[in-house]
Amino acid sequence: MGVRHVIWDWNGTLLDDFAVILDATNVSCRELLGVAVSEDDYRRHFTRPVQRFYERLLDRPITEDEWERLNDGFHRSYTAGLVEASLAPGAEAALRRLRQAGVTQSILSLWVHDQLVDTVERLGIGDYFVLVDGRPEPSDGGVKRDHLIRHLDRLQAASGAGWGGDGALMIGDSLDDAHAAADAGLPCVLVEGGSHHREDLVTAGVPVASTLPEALALGGALGALG
């Protein structure tokens, strides 16, 4: 069975927002900890839960108070900078080609649902998706696994009881995306340029692409595009 549905990660995958994320991380880290974070620092240390990411950056445990202040500072700064973010190169062309081939699509993100929907609509791509699924409140920095399971349940309800996730492909930019997909029994392709260096992405044991069209090809979706 070929690819019938593509589940897209949002931040760092369809949305080219790494610069905004890095700026927001630096704002929160400078304000609270007096440290600066380079692109290399971020990608070498990024992990989920995000609290563990900050501990890896600092090479020490952080307190619950520090975590709450870092998380709040990040969300404030990221929200302010989000208007500068645009779609990843080739994103809309990939979405359009999948729709032309009859492959349905959805977005699964740990970002705040209302802001996610607003940004999707601002960028003019809302009509491509049968479901856009963010978090009901600012993320606590946890992992994506349970959110993906709920997303599949919602897709099944929308698509009919007979679907169950067969033919779905997940495309993301982080090790957490690959781990969530594996736990859900889904194939996954990772795209470099987001949360991790390529050499770290390959440790997940899934295909790693440099571009979104390449990701679709590696995941078997491009063949459906004709």
N, C-alpha and C positions, 0 to 999 in steps of 0.2 A: 504493500500500500504506500502510495506517495504522500508527500506533505499536503495536508488539507487545511492546516491552520498554523499560523506563525504567532507565537507569543513574544512580543518585543519588550525587552527592558527599555527604560526611558533614559535616565541620567547616564551620560557617557556612551549611550548606544544610538538611539534615535536623536537625542538632544546633545549637541556639541557644547557641553557646559563645564568641561574640566577646568577651564580658567576661572570660571565663577566659583566653582567648588574650592579651588586652591586659594583664591582670594578670601573666601569666607572662612576657611580653615585658618588662614594667617591672621585674620581679624580677631577671631576668638582666641587663638594661641598667644598673640601679642598682648591683648588686653589682660588676660588672666595669668599667663605664664612667662611673658617676656621672651618668647622664642619665635623664630621665623622658620617656615617650612618651605623647602624647595620642591620642585616637581619630582626630583629623584627621591627626596625624603618621603613624600606622600606615597608614591607608587611602591617604594621598597617596603613601607611599613603598613600599608592599608590592609585592613582585615575587618571582619564583622564577628561579634558585636563591635560597634564603633568605639565604645569605651576602651576596648582592648587595643584599638588603633592608637589612641592617645597614649596609652601606657607603653606601647612599643616605641612611639616617637620620643617619649621622655625617659624611657628605660627605668621606669618606676611605677608603682601603683598610683592611681589618682583617687581622690576621695569622692564620695557621692556628691558633695557640694561642688567640687571642681567639675565633675561630669555634667551636672545640671547646668552650670554656668557656661561651660564650653558648648554644650548642645544648644542652649538657648541663643548664645552669641552667634553660633554658626547659622542657625535658622533665620535669625534677623538679617544677617549680612547676605546670605544666599538669596532670600526673598527680594531684597533690594536690588541685587545684581542680576536677577533672573531675566529682566527685560533685555539684557544684552545678549542672551543666549539665542542661538539659531539652530536649525536642523543640521545634523551631521551631513557631510558631503555624500550625495547620492541617495539620501534618505527618501525624499519624495518620489524619485524615479523608481526606487525599489518598491515602495508602497503601491504605486500606480500599476506596476507590472504584475505584482501579486494579485491585485484586484482584477485586472484584466484576465488573469488565468483562472479566476474563481477560487483563489485561496483566501480564506477569511483570516482576519488579523485582530489582535488585541494588544493592549499595553498593560504591563504589570510593573508597578513602581512602588517603592517604599516612601515616595514623597507624598506630601499632603494632598488628598484627593481633590479638593476644590481648586487648589492652585495648579495641580496637574491638568485638570480639565480645562481651566482657563487658558493655560499655556498651549495646550493642544489646539484649542479653538483659535487662539491668537495667531498661531502659525498656519492655520487653514487646512489642517489635516484630519479633523474630527470625523469626517465621513468615511474614512478608510477603515474604521474599527467597529467591531460588533460589541466591544467592551473596553472601557478605559478604567483601570482599577488602581487607585492609590490608597493611601492610608487615611482613615477618618480623622486622624489628628497627627501632629508632628511625630515623626518616627522616633522611637526610643533607641535607634541604632542597632536594633536586633537583626536577625537573619531573615531571609526571604522564604524559607521552606514552607511555613504554615500559611503564609499569604498566597503562595503559589497553589497550595492544595485548595484553598477557598476559591481562588480564581478558576481553577479547573471545575469545581462544583458549579460555579455560576455559569461558566461556558456550557457545561452539560445541560443545565436547566434551560439555557437559551437555545441550545442546538437540538435538544431532544434526548431522551433517556438512552438512546442507542449509541451515543458518541463515546463518552468515557475517556476522551483524550487520545484515541488512536489517530495517528497521522499528524500529531502536533509536534512542532519544533520550537525550541526556545533559543533566542538570540540575545546575548548580554555581553557585558564587558568585565565581569568580576568573577573571582573564584566562587563567591557566594551564589551567583547565578548558576554556575555549573553544579555546585553541590545541591542546590534546591532542585534542579532538573533531575539529577541522578536519584534523589530521594523520591521524586514523583514518577520515576520511570520514563522520563522524556529525554530524547536526544537534545543536545545543546551544541551551539557554536558560539565561541567567544570572539569578540572584536577588540583588537588592541587600540590604544589611544585614550583609554579611560582610566580606571582605578589602579591598574597594575602594569608593570613591565611585561613585555611579551614572554620573557623567559620564565616568569612566574605563572602566567596563564597556561603555558604548555604542561605544567605539573598537574593540571586537572584531568589530563588524559582525554580531552575532547579537541576537535579541530579548532584552530585559531586562525582568524582572518585579519587581513589588513584593512579591508573595506567592507561595506555592507553588501554590495553585489557578490563579493567573494564569499561572504558568510552564507548567503543564500545558496550559492553553488556548492559549497562544502556540506551544507545541511541537506542537500537533495531537493531544495525548493526551486532552484533555478531551472532544473530539468522540466518542471511543471510549467515554466513560463514559455517554453517553446522557442 
